[in-house]
Amino acid sequence: MKNIEKRYLVLIVVIGIVAVLIWRLSASYASMDQGYTGRNIVSGDKWGINISNISNISKSGQAEVTRDVSTIGTTLNFSVVLFKPGDKISFDFDVKNTSMLSAELYALTLAGVNDIDGENIDYTILPVDSSVIHSDEQNGSIIKSGGKQTFNITVSYNEKAKTDEEYHLNLGSTIIYKQK
């Protein structure tokens, strides 16, 4: 009889330990952050933030767009030729938010102009509404669900450049949003 009592006691202790482990695991899982917060950064093509509507393409001087603007998510690519100082290309585009979450502008990246060319080439991207880009002190621009934000890209050959070199540039830009 004592062996049976010991077995029941061991079985009760094991069941108790398993119950406590299950309780702790479920409590840990429940306390995990499963929502979307400002700390989550997801690429635009994964959650409904996409570039659309390229417009207001303007050229000054002999500047040429040699490859149409192509977009994937929040990244765009294009090619230009700037022949002489004063040449300039500028265009606007919209970023639309088709997700159910608000999106906060986090960063703007530019690629295609190296440090040496950067002495003669100015390449900028700015929100048309002159909103502040994210910093520790201030929040960036917010696009609410269903909204849009317009940006302008400008590539120009500095008028004060001391060269007459022709620039063939393959350029790109990515706009990074975080969930708000």
Secondary structure, 3 states (H helix, E strand, C coil): CHHHHHHHHHHHHHHHHHHHHHHHHHHHHHHCCCCCCCCCECCHHHHCEEEEEEEEEEEECCCEEEEEEEEECCEEEEEEEECCCCCEEEEEEEEEECCCCCEEEEEEEEECCCCCHHHCEEEEEEECCCCCCCCCCCCCCEECCCCEEEEEEEEEECCCCCCCCCEEEEEEEEEEEEEC
